[in-house]
Amino acid sequence: MAAAAAMSIPPVLSLKGVGPTLAARLQKLGVFDLRDLLLHAPIRYEDRRTVVPIAAAAGKCLIEGEVVLTEVTGRRRPMLVSRIRDGSGAMDLRFFHFSAALRNRLLPGSRWRCFGEVRVSGFGREMIHPELEPAQQASGGIVPVYATTPGLSQRTLRRLQGQALDQLVAAPPWLPALPPESLPPPLRMALVEALAALHRPGVEADPAALTAGHHPAWQRLTFEELLAHQLAFRNQDRFRAEGRAPALPLVEQDLERFLAQLPFRLTDAQRRAFAEIRGDLAATRPMGRLLQGDVGSGKTVVAALAALCAAANGWQTALMAPTELLAEQHAHTWRTWFAPLGVRLALLTARTASRERRRLLEAVAGGEIDVVVGTHALFQRAVDFARLGLVIVDEQHRFGVDQRLALKAKADGWIPHYLVMTATPIPRTLAMLRYGDLEVSVIDKLPPGRQPVETRVMSEARRTELIARLQDWLAGGRQAYWVCTLIEESEVLAGEAAEKTAERLAGELPGVRIGLVHGRMKGADKEAVMAAFKAGDIDLLVATTVIEVGVDVPNAGLMVIENAERLGLAQLHQLRGRVGRGPGQSYCILLYRPPLTEAARQRLDYLRRCHDGFTLAEKDLELRGPGEVLGTRQSGALQFKMADPVRDRQWLPQVRQAAEWLERHAPERIPPLLAFWIGSGDRYADV
Ligand SMILES: Nc1ncnc2c1ncn2[C@@H]1O[C@H](COP(=O)(O)OP(=O)(O)OP(=O)(O)O)[C@@H](O)[C@H]1O
């Protein structure tokens, strides 16, 4: 315990100038403590090394000059205008929102450095809301730009990063310290040095290399992060190898009874996958298996069969879904399959009312429930399983590694069998990294009768034509998705962009019932919109990529993906998988903003022709132009903060070697490493 306390990472509140308001804003970015802050990596850098003469200023640039006049103009909408001059000319700085303090600081005679986009208007050159620094204190150089949220300025973020970096100099006990020998020679640099290079790059730094993640400092951090994940998986694998699980054999008769009442026959691929799972479950060696199957391939029923094995032997199953909506969807489907067999199922989510929750929890603890379906709520300490024999995780990438363990540790003495379902096709090398040494079952064929989604690539210039087609489609009683893939510096902006799109579409499609979902909405609101869409009360669902996972609305057979050129093939394929689930022809329109780069053109064209997730995933690696497509890191598909396993895959063999080296030579260095990168070192230490 004492060791854990010494290792605890100071919260952001410990920083100078951070009070509850600022702390709350930082939390919106997922920044709770110093570690989160330091790992909140810049999304790009601005080159502010050279001061440009005002007369030559264009685009985004840095100027320096003396204020000659500051005044507030406009009575209805006051605006602060400050005229600034250098030897070459003058320009106006305009502020639509401003404080009295700013006005008082921009005194005539004071010298400022201003960074911003230069516009040329009828009045000459101007900058709107430039970033300002007193010329005497100007920092200049290569300046990091962070993802942020309203009320949290880039300057504040930079100042806080600076404070956090300063604390590292004293080598606090929570900072992992890898022996240099555990790093490949080109990456032998102290963690502090690498973090400093990221947040305070020197004037010689190459901003492009830093942004693209190829800079040695970035690679150094990436390596350490991958190493931490590798070590965590190895811990889990060892934990599983040493433990014992209940044997859960299934007699033929029970299987037949289940299959007899399904509305379809299992495909050969499903049978094969289940045979492998069934074999594992019949033994006392804890199963660790990944069930991979393309979108819509029918993984759910295979997972249900695994749960049947547990129930038939009097053991419980926990099924965890990434969202409430999916948990509800699974509970609904499984109930119809299990009810006739007397398998008792409960749905437990954050929304379950407290009395009902108490009743359910008692029933789970008393062994009166066989299958519990839920979301993160399942992980709360309050859930006590009487006999947990099987844990099934759907779309694991939405969970942290630590949460999986929390659940695992719940089966007193016994280790539950463990099955992960994923529709994200991951090439073998990467699967190792994400799932450790799990064995893999693949459902490699879709159920019969599926028509491939007809995929078209269309320039935004043809939007009017598209809208007319969409109108016809909706008038025919079918539903559709409109996916906004805007990549902005903050999720708030992405949400706002989706709102704007919804507004615009509402104008273009009168009478159409339009719903909106995005990541920044409250869970309950999001679920309500999704439920309305499922029920057919919404015709057109405008969404950010939050709908990527698992949603099943068969009547929605048309999807438009905006800015499709900015997404990778794997993600586009996941999105497209939301349509093509019902009868009749489905369509996916990939809308792009010209001009298309050659790589983007190839990518979209390939998606148009190919419908196989696994082939697409391989092709994705090949076609990804560096820095062009959103990396998996940013797309949120993986849990990494620095690493992009596709970009960084060349390190994987060395990551493995480094993990072995550390376990042998410096095992005491592992817990702080896990705590820093994954966030629950003590929990790993427990297992
Ligand atoms: N053998 C089968 N024959 C016909 N239909 C099937 C078969 N197996 C599953 N289905 C149906 O196919 C649809 C998709 O199955 P399911 O939801 O399990 O896919 P999935 O693999 O979980 O896909 P996703 O990852 O996209 O959620 C469901 O409506 C399901 O009832």
The ligand as an ORCA input file, in Angstrom:
! r2SCAN-3c Opt
* xyz 0 1
  N     -26.301    -18.137    -39.878
  C     -27.046    -17.054    -40.079
  N     -27.928    -17.009    -41.090
  C     -28.672    -15.893    -41.296
  N     -28.619    -14.795    -40.546
  C     -27.754    -14.769    -39.528
  C     -26.925    -15.900    -39.247
  N     -26.158    -15.593    -38.172
  C     -26.491    -14.338    -37.814
  N     -27.453    -13.841    -38.612
  C     -28.065    -12.501    -38.538
  O     -27.132    -11.580    -39.087
  C     -27.213    -10.304    -38.439
  C     -25.828     -9.889    -37.986
  O     -25.377    -10.740    -36.981
  P     -24.627    -10.163    -35.713
  O     -25.331     -8.979    -35.173
  O     -24.297    -11.282    -34.823
  O     -23.321     -9.663    -36.442
  P     -21.968     -9.271    -35.811
  O     -20.962    -10.249    -36.259
  O     -22.116     -9.047    -34.356
  O     -21.704     -7.910    -36.564
  P     -21.290     -6.454    -36.004
  O     -19.874     -6.591    -35.599
  O     -21.479     -5.590    -37.159
  O     -22.198     -6.135    -34.882
  C     -28.193    -10.472    -37.312
  O     -29.403     -9.892    -37.683
  C     -28.307    -11.992    -37.141
  O     -29.572    -12.377    -36.664
*
